[in-house]
Amino acid sequence: MKHKRNNRIKRVMAKSATVTAVAFLFAPVLAGTASAATGWQHNKDGYTYYEQNSKVEKGRQYRQLPDINAQKQWYLTDNGNLQTGVQKWAGSYWFFNPDGTLHRQRDYAKSQWGDYYMVGDNGQILSGVQQWQGSYWYFDPTTYLLANKQDYVKSQWGTWYMVGRDGKLMTGLVDWMGSKYYFDPNTYLKVTNKDVTVDGVTYHADANGVLTRAQAAKSYGGDYSKYQPSLYNNTGQDSFAISQIGGSVNGMIYDQGTYASHATQAKARGWRFHTYIWDQTGSNQYQTQQMLNYFLTKIQAPYGSIVALDYEAGASGNMEANTDNILLGMRMIKQAGFTPMLYSYKPYLLAHVDLNRVLAEFPNSIWDAGYQNGLSVWPNYNVFSPLDGVAIWQYSDYGGQQDLNVDLTGITWNGYR
């Protein structure tokens, strides 16, 4: 019995010795782990930087610290916690990447709360007028957010610009506070004390930039085809001529033999010479493309001059398809460097064409035929019942002998000044 008890004691003593040894071996390691809480430590909130004394530096600090991954970098910390996204430091706002490094690239970046900000090459959040992806934009100096309403704003360098609801600087004609203004497409600045011509209409900008439509001096001229081989000064004051170069009838293209002669005669008289094309293609865009590809290289008038589509026969029963075809033709004319116009008479246009669509893209582009009675060579404005956007009124066919026209807006000067 005594022998068995001694064996149990030996076994307990041996077990105690083993536990003591294990505790002894691990104790320094655990202590070492606690004291090693220095540098960057990952936690549920991100990263925290601990000093050599295993404590955090209180307050907000922007300082050079070891890179989380390798070499030293600059990081913004707050009570040792790594700061990312949009943060305020030294009186400005800055954008920090998710790894804590400063975002040193011009960018439109999403913040930690979901709003977007313009970031400069140095990481600073920008405001005022800024260039981005080929355009200029305005960022509110208080919120730093992109503007979302039309406004006339002062830039960081003191000049004023018109901002649209999308935050982009506006150019061209702009309606603002009940008046119309013009902003230069090159400088983005408001034009003052000068005349500007937009889509064939001339405006005068006063000292405040407010535009009023200038009263264009009316001018007169005839339009000609093979039935009038010679130009004639119908009013005694004619100064332009519009001649048919040819046309297309359901895809059959023809030339007008008198066109070149008309161009020569107009030049000899010192008249402004323009062109029209008989367009009987209905809604067939292929025929229109074919027609214009043929004629636009044969125009004998300056770039900028009028090339009108004579659309008064052959329309399909689909108004939208007719309009699509006309707009295709007018775009091709504009792309070729000329001023597109649409010729017809009021009832025909209202029945077959969506004029709102045409005028939305090509304002003041209508050449309207509406004849007065009698053989007067002068227009009687009391019988003028215009459509919207009429730039030229064909007011008489002078008993079927000669079409007489008045330029209401100065559009026949296009290409000549």
Disulfide bonds with the S-S distance in Angstrom:
none
